[in-house]
Amino acid sequence: MTALDELSKAISACRICRDSPSGKPLPHEPRPVFQADARARLLIAGQAPGTRVHASGRPFTDPSGDRLRQWLGIGPQVFYDPAKVLVIPMGFCFPGQDERGADLPPRRECAPAWRNRLMAALPQIELVIALGAHAQKWHMATAAKSNLTDTVRNWREALLLKPAVIPMPHPSWRNNAWLKANPWFIADVIPEAQRRVRELTG
């Protein structure tokens, strides 16, 4: 068993947010959802699973996943091939919802416990698709700006990072207004993202 195999097994069994939480415990049984393989060079760094993904146990099995695959120019066969695509959210478990029915942010316990160790076990990553502010702050550090729009506008500078990063808004339909207000994202960022994804996934 490789170090990545051992780490993946430990993450799958993790119960930190339920048994020793930082604040209120997770309101349901943990179900870590991720896709990791030492061969893949493309990383999708999302926020945290939603309700449908929590139920399926598979990343992005929801309308957000459909839109994301459209943005990247790949279908489910490539997306769910762990040898081609890593899917590692900032929080591995569905964090629950607020009183308005919106998903809560990723659990605070998750990234400090696992992310550095997991990234160290995946040195082959060449490109990170960073979805949303939590993933962008972690993977872009000081290249991330004070708000999501400015961070995504900074995508050309982010490509110079090691590994390269393409920041994107979350592909949720809740962001339709953002997409309408920022047509340059579809016009400029998406073609470059698709080109690089094709190179890395064959």
N, C-alpha and C positions, 0 to 999 in steps of 0.2 A: 504494500500500500504506500503510495506517494504521500508527501507532506500535504499536497492539495487535497488528496482523498481524505486524509485524516481530518484536515480542517473543515472540509465540506460536511463530513459526518458529524463533527462537533457542532457546527452551525445548525444543521438539521435538527439536532437534539436540544438546541438552546432554549432556555426558559427564563433568562435574566429578567425580562420585562414582566414576568408573572410572579416569579419567586423572590427576586430581590430588586424591585423596580426603583427607578429614580422618580419619585412622585407616585401617582395613582398606578396600580397594576393594570396590565392589559386586561380589558374586560371580557376576554374570551381565551380559549386555549391557543397557545402560539402555533403557528404553522409557517415556518420560514419558507420563502419562495425565492429561488435563484437558479441560475444556470451557469456552471463553471467548468471549464476544461482548459488544460494547459496548452492546447493547440490553437485556440482562437486568438486572433489578433485584434478583434473589434469588441469593445466593451460598451454596452448600453447601461448607463448609470442613471437609474430612475429615483423616485422618491420613496414609495412604499407600496405594497400591493393594495388594491381596492377590494371591494366586496366580492366581485366575480372571480378575481384571481385567488382570493382567499378560499373560495369554494372549490375552484378547479385545481389549485396547487401548481399551476403552470403560469409563467410570466405573461402578462399582456394578453390574456384571453378575454378581451373586452373591446368596446369601440375605440378606446384610446390606442390599443394595440393595432387595430386595423389602420388607424390614421398614421401611426408611427411607421408601420411597414410600408405604407404608401409614401411617406416622406423619404424613407431610406431606399426605396426602389427594390425591395426584396419581398418575396412571398413567405408564407409560413414554413415551407420546406427548408429554406435557408435560415430563417430566423430561429427556428427551433432545433437547428443542428448545433450542438454544443461545441463541436470542433471548429465552427466558424464564428459563432456569436456568443459572447458572454453577456448575461443579464444579471447585474448585481445592484439591487436598489440600496439606498442609504439606510433604510430600515427593512429588515427581511420579512416582518410580519405586518399584516393589516392592523393599523393603529386604532381603528374604531372611527366613529363619526361624532361631530359636535351636534348641538341641539338643532341646527339648521339642516342637518343631513349631509354636510360636507366632510370629506375625509380629514382626519386630524393629521398634523405633521408626523414625519417619521419619529419613532421612539428615540429618546435621547440616549438610551443605553447601548443601542445597536452599533453604531459606527465606532465609538471608542473601544468597544470590546473586540470588534472583528476586522474593521476595514484595513488598517495598516498591515495586519498579518495576511489578509487575503491578497492585497495588492502585491505584497512582497513575494507571494507564491505564484504570481502571474506576471513575470518580468517581460513576457513576449508581447504585451499589449502595445499596439501602435496608435490606436485612435480611440478616444472616449467620446461617445455621444452623451452629453450631460444634460439631462432633462430637469429643468426647474432649479430654483435657487439653492436648495440644500446640496445637490450634487455639484453644482457649479462652484460653490464656495469651497467645497472639499477638493475638487480636482483642479481648480484653476488658481486657488490661493489668492494672491494679490492681483491677478489678472481679472478676477471677478469684480464687477462694479457694485455700486450701492443699490441698484435695482435691476430687475431681470432684463428690461428693455435695453439698457446700456450694456449689460453683460453680453447679450446676444449680438448687439451691434459691434461688439469687440471681437467677433469671431475670427477675423483674419489674424489678429495678434494671438489668439488662443491656439491657432494652428501651429505656432512656433514653440509651444510648450512640449515637454517630453514626459509622457506621450502627448501627441497632439490632441486637442479638445475642440469639439464643435458644440457650443452651447445652444440649446433650443428651449422654447417654452414646453411645458408638459403638453402632450398631444390630446389632452382632455377637450371635450366639446365645450367646456366652460371657458376655454380660451379663444372661442370664435371671434369675440370682439377685439381681442389683442391682434389676432391674425388680420382682421379687416383693417385695423388701424396701422398695421406695419406690413404692407404688401412686399417690401423689400426682402422679408424673410423667405417667402416662397420663391421670389424672383432670383435672389442671389445666394442664399445659404443652402437651400435644398439641392440645386444642381451640383454644387461642390460636395455636399454630403453624399449624394448618390454616386458621384464619381469615385470618391475614396472608399465607400462601402463596396462597390464593385471590385475594386483592386484587392481589397482584403478578404473578400468572401468568394472570389472566383466566379 
